[in-house]
Every structure is written in C-alpha cells, then in structure tokens.
C-alpha cells in the first residue's frame, strides 16, 4: 500500500512540477523579452535626442573644414605686415583657434572621422609652412599667391575630409 500511495502522490506531483517548470521558463523568457523591449525603447528615445546633436556636430565640423580651406582662409585673413613668417603664423593661429573652438564636437563622431578632420587640419598647416619655406616666397602677398597657385593643381585637404564627413552622415541617416 505504501508503494501505491507513493506512486499516486508521484503521479500528481510530477505533472505539477513539469507544469511549474514550464511556467517558470515561460515567465523568465517573457520578462527577458520585456526587458529587451524596454531597453530598445530607451535606446530609440536616446537616439532621437542624440541625432540632432550629432548632426549639429557634423555641421560645425563642415563649417570648420570650409573655414580652414586655404582658398577661403587666405582671402578672409589679410596680412598685417609684409613679413611672410608673420603672415604664416597669423594664418596658422587662426586655424588652431578655429580647431580649439570645435574641439568638443569629437564626442559625437567616430574616431576615424575625427582623425580625418585632424589630419586635414594638420595637412593644411603643413601646406602653409612648406609654402613659406619656399625660395620663391619673399613676402606675405607672395605667400598667398604661391599657396593659391599650388591649390589650382591639387585638391585641398579639407575637400577630402568633407567628402568623408558627407559619407559618414549618410551612413547614419
């Protein structure tokens, strides 16, 4: 009789345990799914808030690249004296100030994008320094002339960076 009773209890208990295990598993999966849904909604909300900030950062960096474009930069900044080195330092300081003004925008960009922007800035500065060291440059006006004539033969560093920025923006829109 004990074995019969034991089998009877086991026949009632076993289906209950299986049903309880299945219910536990289903509730666990349901709660995980709910948590993923909440996380996804939160990320969607954050992206909705972050997208305008990212676009604004890209806009500012496009403006920066346009402002350091040597063709526009040299027209905007007139020499204060006839000394080519004074003018070189003046133009480079304008580039550095502009860069420092936009330094915080890097938090909204990928590392690769920021590196390309910094490279464009450094290449522009290098182009100005190289032209200033040239033997054919003896005054600030001649420096402007040489830089602008060199740019007629090749693209500016800013144009390559601008192209990359446009592709990056198209990638996340």
C-alpha positions as CSV (number, residue, x, y, z in Angstrom):
1,X,0.0,0.0,0.0
2,X,2.8,2.4,0.7
3,X,4.2,2.0,-2.9
4,X,0.7,2.5,-4.3
5,X,0.3,5.7,-2.3
6,X,3.8,6.8,-3.2
7,X,3.1,6.2,-6.9
8,X,-0.2,8.1,-6.6
9,X,1.5,11.1,-5.0
10,X,4.2,10.9,-7.6
11,X,1.7,10.8,-10.4
12,X,0.1,14.0,-9.1
13,X,3.4,15.8,-8.2
14,X,5.3,15.1,-11.3
15,X,2.9,16.8,-13.7
16,X,2.7,19.7,-11.3
17,X,6.5,20.0,-11.2
18,X,6.7,19.9,-15.0
19,X,3.9,22.4,-15.4
20,X,5.6,24.7,-12.8
21,X,9.0,24.3,-14.6
22,X,7.4,25.2,-18.0
23,X,5.6,28.2,-16.4
24,X,8.8,29.4,-14.7
25,X,10.7,29.1,-18.0
26,X,7.9,30.9,-20.0
27,X,7.7,33.7,-17.4
28,X,11.5,34.0,-17.4
29,X,11.6,34.3,-21.2
30,X,8.7,36.8,-21.1
31,X,10.5,39.1,-18.6
32,X,13.7,38.9,-20.6
33,X,11.7,39.9,-23.7
34,X,10.1,42.8,-21.8
35,X,13.4,43.9,-20.6
36,X,14.9,43.9,-24.1
37,X,11.8,45.8,-25.3
38,X,12.3,48.4,-22.6
39,X,16.0,48.7,-23.4
40,X,15.2,49.0,-27.1
41,X,12.6,51.8,-26.5
42,X,15.1,53.6,-24.3
43,X,17.8,53.4,-26.9
44,X,15.4,54.6,-29.5
45,X,14.4,57.6,-27.3
46,X,18.1,58.4,-26.7
47,X,18.9,58.2,-30.4
48,X,16.0,60.5,-31.1
49,X,17.6,63.0,-28.7
50,X,21.2,62.4,-29.9
51,X,20.6,62.6,-33.6
52,X,20.1,66.4,-33.7
53,X,23.3,66.8,-31.6
54,X,25.3,64.6,-33.9
55,X,24.0,66.4,-37.0
56,X,24.9,69.7,-35.4
57,X,28.4,68.5,-34.6
58,X,28.8,67.4,-38.2
59,X,27.5,70.8,-39.4
60,X,30.0,72.5,-37.2
61,X,32.9,70.4,-38.5
62,X,31.8,71.0,-42.1
63,X,31.9,74.7,-41.3
64,X,35.4,74.3,-39.7
65,X,36.7,72.5,-42.8
66,X,35.3,75.2,-45.0
67,X,36.8,77.9,-42.9
68,X,40.3,76.3,-43.0
69,X,40.2,75.7,-46.7
70,X,43.2,77.7,-47.8
71,X,41.4,79.4,-50.7
72,X,38.9,80.8,-48.4
73,X,41.2,81.3,-45.4
74,X,43.8,83.3,-47.3
75,X,41.1,85.6,-48.8
76,X,39.5,86.1,-45.4
77,X,42.8,86.8,-43.5
78,X,44.7,89.7,-44.9
79,X,48.4,90.1,-44.0
80,X,49.2,92.6,-41.2
81,X,52.7,93.2,-42.5
82,X,54.9,92.3,-45.4
83,X,56.8,89.6,-43.5
84,X,55.9,86.1,-44.7
85,X,56.6,84.4,-41.4
86,X,54.3,86.8,-39.5
87,X,51.6,86.0,-42.0
88,X,52.3,82.3,-41.8
89,X,51.9,82.4,-38.0
90,X,48.8,84.5,-38.2
91,X,47.1,82.1,-40.6
92,X,48.1,79.0,-38.6
93,X,46.9,80.7,-35.3
94,X,43.5,81.2,-37.0
95,X,43.4,77.6,-37.9
96,X,44.3,76.5,-34.4
97,X,41.8,78.8,-32.8
98,X,39.1,77.6,-35.1
99,X,40.0,74.0,-34.2
100,X,40.0,74.6,-30.5
101,X,36.6,76.2,-30.8
102,X,35.2,73.0,-32.3
103,X,37.2,70.5,-30.2
104,X,34.3,69.2,-28.2
105,X,32.5,68.0,-31.3
106,X,34.6,64.9,-31.4
107,X,32.4,63.2,-28.8
108,X,29.7,63.0,-31.4
109,X,31.9,61.5,-34.1
110,X,33.7,58.2,-34.7
111,X,37.4,58.1,-34.0
112,X,38.1,57.6,-37.7
113,X,36.1,60.6,-38.7
114,X,37.8,62.8,-36.1
115,X,41.2,61.5,-37.2
116,X,40.5,62.5,-40.7
117,X,39.4,66.0,-39.6
118,X,42.6,66.4,-37.5
119,X,44.7,65.2,-40.5
120,X,43.1,67.7,-42.8
121,X,43.9,70.5,-40.3
122,X,47.5,69.3,-40.0
123,X,47.9,68.9,-43.7
124,X,46.6,72.5,-44.3
125,X,49.1,73.8,-41.7
126,X,51.9,71.8,-43.3
127,X,51.0,73.1,-46.7
128,X,51.2,76.7,-45.4
129,X,54.6,76.1,-43.7
130,X,56.0,74.3,-46.8
131,X,55.0,77.3,-49.0
132,X,56.5,79.8,-46.5
133,X,59.9,78.0,-46.7
134,X,59.9,78.1,-50.5
135,X,62.6,80.2,-52.1
136,X,60.1,81.9,-54.4
137,X,58.3,83.4,-51.4
138,X,59.7,86.7,-50.1
139,X,56.6,88.5,-48.8
140,X,53.2,87.8,-47.3
141,X,51.4,88.6,-50.5
142,X,53.7,86.2,-52.4
143,X,53.0,83.5,-49.8
144,X,49.3,83.9,-50.5
145,X,49.9,83.7,-54.2
146,X,52.1,80.6,-54.0
147,X,49.6,78.7,-51.8
148,X,46.7,79.6,-54.1
149,X,48.5,78.7,-57.2
150,X,49.6,75.3,-55.7
151,X,46.0,74.6,-54.9
152,X,45.0,75.0,-58.5
153,X,46.9,71.9,-59.3
154,X,45.6,69.7,-56.4
155,X,42.7,69.3,-54.1
156,X,42.7,70.8,-50.6
157,X,43.0,68.6,-47.6
158,X,39.6,69.9,-46.5
159,X,37.8,68.6,-49.6
160,X,38.8,65.0,-48.8
161,X,37.7,65.4,-45.2
162,X,34.4,67.0,-46.3
163,X,33.7,64.1,-48.6
164,X,34.3,61.6,-45.7
165,X,32.0,63.6,-43.4
166,X,29.2,63.5,-46.0
167,X,29.5,59.8,-46.3
168,X,29.5,59.4,-42.6
169,X,26.3,61.4,-42.2
170,X,24.6,59.5,-45.0
171,X,25.6,56.3,-43.1
172,X,23.6,57.1,-40.0
173,X,20.6,58.9,-41.6
